[in-house]
Amino acid sequence: MKNMCAALELKKIQQYAVDVTLDPDTAHPNLILSDDGKQVSHGDVKQNLPDNPERFFPSTAVLGKQSFSSGKFYYEVQVKDKTDWTLGVVRGSINRKRIIDPRPTNGFWTIRLRNRYMYSAHDRIYPEPKPQKLGVFVDYEKGLVSFYNVDAATLIYSFTGCKFMENLCLIFDPLTNDGSKDSMPLIISPVNHTD
């Protein structure tokens, strides 16, 4: 019954899907973005890019071009075969020039995978089955950020009672490619609206 409710809820929030593309001006110099701005992976070679204030360094992240200061929005990212990643939303004003502990008090509402098996949001979490595609839903006014396992149509974790006071940006961090062992990209996927 719980899974059926989550499936209905997921179908309902998919109507808030937004078209997301990655912002190359924010990408760490080792990140490789696809031409269509829908995929990001970590490369071994640091590219010679301008060190503008928007660019992440040393954190291996990139933001979406779109930011939101009201309403509801939803997007999906394929994480299949990745062993390490961070996804979610952040305050637009986060400091991109240092490593920050990714927690809500620092303006991060994210879910992370480390070492293939260690998932965490604010605390350690244990999603079963492991997500192949992650759905992220935000209700700005309600102060809600929820993460879904799209294929299983289950809720993984929700941040509730958040106080959003500025633009929210979408963050994508594929981390290092671990000597080509984790070279698969994070892929922003089109949302499949099912009946």
N, C-alpha and C positions, 0 to 999 in steps of 0.2 A: 504494500500500500504506500509506504514511504517513497519507494522508487517511482511509483506511478505518479505521485504528486510532484516529484522532482522533474519527471519527464514533461508533465503538463506545464509546469512553471518555466522550464527551459524553452519549450515551444512558444510560450507567451512572450518571453523576453527577447527571443530571436528577432522579433519585429523591430527592435531598436538597433539592429545591425547598422554599423557605419563602415564606410569604405576607408580603410587605413593604409597609408603608405609611410615608409621610413624616411626620416629626414637626414640626408647625408651630411649636413653641416654639424650634426650633433654626434656623429659616429666616431668612436675610438679609432685611431689610425690603423689598427690591425684588423678591423672589421671589413668584410667584403659584402657589399649590398648588390642585389640583383638589379638589372636595368629597370625593371618595373617597380622597384621599391617594395617588393613583397617578401623578400628573403634576406636573411642575414646569417653569415657564418664568420668564424674567426680564422684569419690567415696567419701564416708564420711570419710574414714580412710586414714591417711597419711601413705604411705608405707615407709619402712626403706630402702632408696636408697642412693647411694653415691652422695654427693653434688659436682658433677663435674662442671667445668666451663660452659659446654654446657647446663646444666639443667636449666629450667625456675623455678624461685621462687623469689617473690611471685606470679607472673602472672601464671594463670592456662592454659598454652599453651604447645604445642608440635610442632616440625617441621617435615616436610617430610624428608626422608633420601636423596632424590634427591635435588640437587641444580643446578642452571643454570646461565651461564655467557655469553650466546649468543643464537641467534635463537628464535624460537617461540615454545610455549608449552601451553597445555590446559588440564584441569582436571575437574571432576565433583564431588560434595559432596552433599549427601542427608541431608537436614536440617529439614525435615518433623517432626512436633510435638515438635521441640525445641523452647524454648521461649527466649533463650539468646545464642549468639555465635558470634565469630569473625573468618573470613576467608580471605585469600588473600596471598600476598607475602611480604617478609621483606628482608632487607639487612642481609647478613650472619653475619655481625659484631655487630648487635644490642646487647645492654646490657641486658642480661637475668636475672640479679639479682636485678632488681628494676622495679617498675611500670612505664611504659613510655606512654606518650600521643601518641596514634597510628595515626600519621599523616605523610604525605610524607616527611616533613622536618626532621623527626626522623627515616626515613627509613621504614615506614609502608605504604603499598598500600592495604588497606583492606576495607571490608564491614562488618558492625556490625548490630546485632539485639539485642535490649534490651527490657525487659518487654513485650515480645510478639508482640508489634506493632511499636516500635521506631527503624526504620532503619536509618543508616547513613553511609556515606563514608567519604569524606572530609566535606560534609554538610549533613543535614537531607535530606533523600530521601523517596519517597512514591511509592514503587513498587506495581503495581496491575496487575494481582493477586499476592498474596504473594507467593514467591518461595518455592517449596517443594524440588527442586533440583537446586543447584547453579553451574553454569559453570564459570570457571575462565580461561581467556586467556591472555597470555603475549607475546608481541613482543618486545624482548630486545632491538634490534637496533632502533626500532621506538619509544621506550619509552612509550609503551602503556600497560595498565592493564585494562581489561574489564570484567565485571560481567554480566552473563546472567541468566534469568529464563529459565531453560532447557525445562520444560514441556510446557510453553507458547511460547517458542522460541522468547523471547524478550530481548533486551538489557536493563539492569537495570542502569548501571553506568560505565563510563570510566574515568580513570586517563590518561591524555595525556601530551606529552611533558616532560615525566619523564627522569631524567638523571641517568641512571644506571651505576655505576662505579665498581661494585664488584658482587660476586655471589648473586643470589636471592634464598631465601629459601621459601618453602610453609609453612604457619602457620595455625594451627587449634586450636581454643580455645573454648571448650564447656562451659566455665564458671562453676559456682557452680551448684549443682543439686537442689538447693533451697528446701532442706528437702524432696528430692525424687520427687518433682513436675516437675523437668526438668532433669530426669535421662536418657532420650533417648540419644543414641550416635550420633555423627557426623559420617557419613559413606561415605568413598571414594567409588564411584560407577564406574563400568566399563562403558565406553562411548559407547552408542548404535549408531553405524553409520547407519543412515537411508538413503535409496535411494531417 
